Each structure stands twice: as structure tokens, then as C-alpha cells.
Amino acid sequence: MRIGILTNLDSFCGIAEYGRDLERYIRDEGVDVVRDSNPEAMSNVDVVIVNLHPVTMPLSVEQVQEL
């Protein structure tokens, strides 16, 4: 299984910090993880976790539906 985490990558953002922690914990369980702020990077994953705030990383409804 491959999990994608769609998240803000800004080092000074609490949401991005949570995304980094989540990635580390999932990897520790032996699961392949892709963490990126680009929705297109989620095309080759089985599950997408959307971890964002609309102010720091706005996505349209259509972009979320495509995931």
C-alpha cells in the first residue's frame, strides 16, 4: 500500500509539522508514503490524506474530487 499526504510543506506551519509527524509514524509502520503539496503527486497512491488549511493551501472542490 502507498499512502499520499497532501499537505503544506512550510516549515513554520503547524499543519505542515503534523504532516511531517504523520509521515514519520506511517513510515515507521513500514508503509510507503508520499508527502507533497502538489495534488498531481498523489496520482500513484492508494489512499490520500488531505492535511491542509484552506488559507495556506487552497484547493478547489474539483481538485479534491480528482484525488
Buried (B, 14 or more C-beta within 10 A) or exposed (E): EEBBBBBBBEEEBEBBBBBBEBBEEBEEEEBEBBBBBEBEBBEEBEEBBBBBEEEBBEBEEEEEEEB
